[in-house]
Structure formats: structure tokens, C-alpha cells
Amino acid sequence: MAVSLAKHVPTYAEEPASLANLARARRHEGIETAFDVDRDDLVDVLRSLRDEHEYQQLMEIAGVDYPERPERFEVVYCLLSLTKNHRLHIHVSTDEKTPVPSVTGLWPVAGWLEREVYDMYGVGFAGNPDLRRILTDYGFEGHPQRKDFPLTGYVELRYSEAEKRVVYEPVSLAQDFRTFDFLMPWEGAEYRLPGDEKATPEEPGAPSPVKANAGAGAPNPKTPAETPKTTEKPADTGAGDKANKAAAKKSKAAPKAKAPAKPRAKK
């Protein structure tokens, strides 16, 4: 089996010693261990990792597109060992026409994962019993995750009231969506959106808004009403001497509440 350590992926510092029989793994500072495997040896390598090295679970199959390479696509198999608490990545390269061997015979869940890579990148998988699109719509053309696929797509779909069905049309962006400003977000834009007038500062005590650069005073200044009111002397009450004497007489004339009678002790 042709297996080599992937140079562009760092390895885990405490990888299991049993992997030494699979490839010569060099130790680097990183979090994962990755190997480059030939396409024809993929199934044998993954079977060995599952049965002999205790990588029981296939967690994910991911695709990567490198248009500058002769084999532009790279399929990454993410494995997990529950007994060793360790993860492993297997990298396989291919092109647009050469399929990758399917691993549905090792992990049935790979059928769904391979369909996703096929839908997004157009990578074929030889031996997959149901290789068809899984995320895009029926009749979709192209593969959205390829680097040469336009961000806006080739066509757009909408519901046509005239035809009473969903129709596909060439992508046409309105002028409003093709105008962008590249100002720093903390500097703010020069145009005003609906609702921005509420954030415009106001002059002290004035309910009408003014321009943002007008006035140096702070909006909503503190007023004397926020100072707590105290009555340290009779003059602060505002009632006068006559009112104070009348209140004193009224309080003296009020009948005092009788204290409740004490219960008698039983003999």
C-alpha cells in the first residue's frame, strides 16, 4: 500500500504507536494526523485502520478544490478512534473524470457523504449504489463548491404567477444590489437609512433634531430636578407658621388609641 504523511497538514503530538506500521509519521506541532493515500489503495487502507488500528467511526467525507493542480480535487476522510480518543485524516487526490473507490462497504453512512461531495464538487465514487445529487435542486447544472463556479450562480429560480410554477432564469442583479461602499464600519456610511434620524443628537431641552455636527453642548444635560429635596428647616416646607400651628393643634386634639386590655390570668 502506498501511504505517505500529508506534508501540508500538521500531525498530532501523541499519535498511536500502531500507526508506525502504516507509514513513517513525523511528529510536528499541531492537532491532527493526516496521510496521503493512493486512490487504488484507499479501501484497503481504511479497512486496515478500522479493523487493525481501531478507528471505528467515519465522521465525515470532505472535498477540497485546488484548480492549479493536475488532480484538482482532494477527498478527505475523517476517522475517529473511540478507544484511543484520536482522530485521523486520509487524503486522496483525483480529477474531474477519475472516480474514487466508494467505501460504503466499510461504513454504510458513507453513501450520504459521498453524494454530498459528488453534488458540491462533481467527484465520482465507483461502487456507490445511489450516486445522485443530495443538496441542490432537480436539474441543477454545475457544482457550487468548485472554485470556478460563480458566487451568484448561473441561473436563479422564482415562482411565476403567469405560469403558476417555478421557473429558471439567467441571473440578473438589480442596480441596487451591485452598488457597494467600502467604508470602514466604524466610520459609518454617508447615506441615511430610514430610522437613522432617531440617532441624531438634539440640542439641550429642544425636541427638534439638529445636524450631527451642530452644537457643542451635551444632549440631555442634568437638571436640578434630579437633586433630592430635603426639609432641614420650617421655611423649606412652604406652608408658613400659621399652617404649622394649625397642624400641631390638630394632632393634639386627635383622640389617642386605647391600649388593648390585658387578659386575666385563669385561676
matplotlib code that plots the C-alpha trace (Angstrom):
import matplotlib.pyplot as plt

x = [0.0, 1.3, 0.8, 2.7, 2.3, 0.5, 3.1, 0.6, -1.3, 0.3, 0.3, -0.8, 1.9, 0.7, -0.4, -0.8, 2.3, 0.4, 0.4, 4.1, 3.3, 1.1, 3.5, 6.5, 4.8, 7.0, 6.0, 5.0, 3.3, -0.4, -3.7, -4.3, -2.6, -3.0, -1.9, -1.8, -3.1, -3.2, -6.7, -6.3, -5.3, -8.0, -10.3, -7.5, -6.0, -9.4, -10.2, -6.8, -7.5, -10.9, -10.1, -6.4, -5.9, -9.3, -10.6, -14.2, -16.1, -16.2, -17.1, -17.1, -16.0, -15.0, -13.9, -11.3, -10.7, -7.2, -7.7, -3.9, -3.2, -3.3, -5.6, -7.6, -9.8, -8.8, -11.2, -10.6, -11.9, -12.1, -11.8, -12.3, -11.0, -13.2, -10.8, -7.7, -9.5, -7.7, -8.7, -7.1, -7.4, -6.9, -6.3, -7.0, -6.5, -8.5, -9.5, -12.9, -13.1, -11.5, -13.8, -12.7, -13.5, -16.6, -16.3, -20.0, -18.9, -17.0, -19.3, -22.9, -23.1, -20.5, -23.3, -24.8, -21.4, -20.2, -23.4, -22.7, -19.1, -20.4, -23.1, -20.8, -17.6, -18.6, -16.2, -17.4, -17.4, -17.1, -19.3, -21.8, -25.3, -27.1, -24.8, -27.0, -27.4, -28.5, -28.4, -29.1, -32.4, -33.6, -32.0, -29.3, -26.2, -22.7, -21.1, -21.4, -18.2, -15.8, -13.5, -14.5, -18.2, -19.6, -20.7, -24.1, -24.6, -25.6, -29.4, -32.0, -35.4, -38.6, -42.3, -44.1, -47.6, -48.2, -47.1, -48.1, -44.9, -41.2, -39.2, -35.4, -34.0, -30.5, -29.0, -29.6, -28.7, -30.6, -28.6, -29.3, -27.5, -24.5, -23.6, -21.3, -19.4, -16.1, -16.1, -14.8, -17.7, -16.7, -16.6, -20.2, -21.8, -22.5, -26.1, -29.0, -31.3, -34.9, -34.8, -31.4, -32.9, -33.7, -30.0, -29.3, -28.3, -30.5, -29.9, -30.3, -34.0, -35.1, -37.3, -36.4, -33.4, -30.4, -27.4, -24.9, -22.1, -24.1, -23.8, -21.1, -23.4, -24.1, -27.6, -30.0, -28.0, -28.7, -31.3, -31.8, -34.9, -32.5, -31.3, -33.1, -35.4, -34.9, -36.7, -34.0, -35.9, -39.5, -39.1, -38.3, -41.8, -43.5, -46.6, -45.7, -46.1, -49.9, -50.2, -47.6, -49.5, -52.9, -51.3, -49.9, -53.3, -55.0, -52.5, -53.0, -56.8, -56.8, -58.0, -55.4, -55.9, -56.7, -54.3, -55.9, -56.9, -54.6, -56.2, -56.9, -55.0, -57.1, -57.3]
y = [0.0, 3.4, 5.6, 8.8, 11.5, 14.6, 17.4, 20.3, 19.0, 19.0, 15.8, 15.2, 15.2, 11.9, 9.7, 6.0, 3.9, 1.3, 3.8, 3.2, 0.0, 2.0, 4.9, 6.7, 9.5, 12.5, 14.5, 18.1, 20.7, 20.5, 18.8, 16.2, 13.3, 13.1, 10.7, 10.9, 7.6, 6.4, 6.1, 2.3, 1.6, 3.7, 0.8, -1.4, 1.4, 2.3, -1.3, -1.7, 1.4, 0.2, -3.4, -3.3, 0.2, 0.7, 3.7, 2.6, 5.6, 7.6, 11.1, 13.0, 13.0, 16.4, 17.8, 20.4, 22.1, 23.1, 24.3, 24.7, 21.0, 18.3, 16.4, 19.3, 17.6, 16.2, 13.9, 13.9, 11.0, 12.0, 8.9, 8.7, 6.1, 5.8, 3.5, 5.7, 9.1, 10.1, 11.5, 10.7, 12.2, 10.3, 12.4, 11.1, 13.1, 12.8, 14.8, 15.5, 12.2, 9.6, 8.3, 7.4, 4.0, 4.0, 3.0, 2.2, -1.4, -0.4, 2.3, 2.5, 6.1, 6.9, 6.8, 10.1, 11.7, 10.7, 12.0, 15.4, 15.5, 14.5, 17.2, 20.0, 19.1, 16.6, 13.9, 10.4, 7.4, 4.0, 1.4, 3.8, 2.3, 5.6, 8.4, 11.4, 14.9, 15.5, 19.2, 21.1, 21.2, 18.9, 19.7, 21.8, 22.3, 22.7, 22.1, 25.1, 24.4, 24.5, 27.5, 28.3, 28.3, 32.0, 33.1, 34.3, 31.1, 30.7, 30.7, 31.8, 30.4, 32.1, 31.3, 32.7, 33.8, 33.8, 30.2, 29.0, 27.1, 27.6, 28.9, 29.2, 32.4, 33.7, 35.6, 39.4, 41.5, 44.8, 48.0, 48.5, 45.2, 46.0, 49.2, 48.8, 51.2, 50.1, 52.5, 51.3, 50.0, 52.2, 55.4, 54.9, 55.4, 58.8, 57.9, 57.9, 54.9, 55.0, 55.2, 56.8, 60.2, 58.9, 58.6, 62.3, 64.2, 67.1, 70.4, 70.6, 71.0, 71.0, 68.3, 69.0, 67.3, 69.2, 68.3, 65.9, 68.5, 71.3, 72.4, 71.6, 71.0, 67.5, 66.3, 65.8, 67.6, 67.0, 69.3, 70.5, 68.2, 65.2, 66.7, 65.1, 67.6, 67.9, 70.0, 70.8, 73.9, 75.0, 77.6, 74.7, 73.2, 76.2, 76.2, 79.1, 79.4, 79.6, 76.3, 74.7, 75.8, 74.6, 71.2, 71.0, 71.7, 69.2, 66.5, 67.2, 67.2, 63.8, 61.0, 58.6, 55.0, 52.9, 50.1, 46.6, 45.2, 42.6, 39.1, 38.0, 35.0, 31.9, 30.5]
z = [0.0, -1.0, 2.1, 3.0, 5.5, 4.2, 4.4, 4.4, 7.4, 10.9, 12.9, 16.5, 19.1, 20.7, 17.8, 18.5, 18.1, 16.0, 13.0, 12.6, 10.6, 8.2, 7.4, 8.8, 10.7, 11.6, 14.6, 14.2, 16.3, 15.5, 16.4, 13.7, 11.9, 8.1, 5.4, 1.6, 0.1, -3.5, -5.0, -5.7, -2.1, -0.4, 0.6, 1.9, 4.0, 5.5, 6.2, 8.0, 10.0, 11.0, 11.8, 13.0, 14.3, 16.0, 14.0, 14.3, 13.1, 9.8, 10.9, 7.7, 4.0, 2.8, -0.6, -1.4, -4.8, -6.0, -9.6, -10.1, -9.5, -12.2, -10.0, -8.7, -6.1, -2.8, -0.8, 2.9, 5.1, 8.8, 11.2, 14.9, 17.3, 20.4, 22.2, 21.6, 21.7, 18.5, 15.1, 11.7, 8.2, 5.0, 1.8, -1.7, -4.9, -8.1, -11.2, -12.8, -14.8, -12.5, -9.8, -6.2, -4.8, -2.7, 1.0, 1.5, 2.1, 5.1, 6.5, 5.1, 6.2, 3.5, 0.9, 2.0, 2.5, -1.0, -2.5, -0.9, -2.3, -5.7, -5.6, -4.5, -6.4, -9.1, -7.8, -8.8, -6.5, -8.1, -6.3, -4.7, -5.3, -5.3, -6.5, -7.2, -6.0, -2.4, -1.7, -5.0, -6.8, -9.6, -12.9, -11.3, -13.5, -12.2, -8.8, -6.3, -4.3, -7.2, -7.2, -10.8, -10.0, -9.8, -6.4, -7.8, -9.9, -13.5, -13.1, -10.5, -9.8, -8.8, -8.8, -11.8, -11.3, -15.0, -15.5, -12.0, -11.5, -10.6, -13.5, -14.1, -15.4, -16.0, -13.1, -13.3, -10.4, -9.9, -9.8, -6.1, -5.3, -7.4, -5.6, -2.7, -0.4, 1.1, 4.1, 7.4, 9.6, 12.5, 10.3, 9.1, 5.7, 4.1, 3.3, 5.8, 6.1, 7.4, 11.2, 11.4, 12.3, 15.8, 16.5, 15.6, 18.7, 19.9, 21.4, 25.2, 26.0, 22.3, 21.0, 17.4, 15.9, 14.6, 12.4, 13.8, 13.8, 15.3, 18.9, 21.3, 24.3, 25.6, 24.8, 27.7, 30.4, 34.1, 35.6, 39.3, 39.4, 39.9, 43.2, 46.2, 48.1, 51.8, 54.5, 57.0, 58.4, 58.6, 55.9, 53.4, 53.8, 52.1, 54.4, 56.8, 60.6, 60.7, 58.8, 61.1, 64.3, 62.9, 62.1, 65.6, 67.3, 65.1, 66.1, 69.8, 69.5, 67.9, 70.3, 71.4, 70.7, 73.8, 74.6, 74.4, 77.8, 79.2, 79.6, 83.1, 84.4, 85.0, 88.5]

ax = plt.figure().add_subplot(projection="3d")
ax.plot(x, y, z, "-o")
ax.set_aspect("equal")
plt.show()
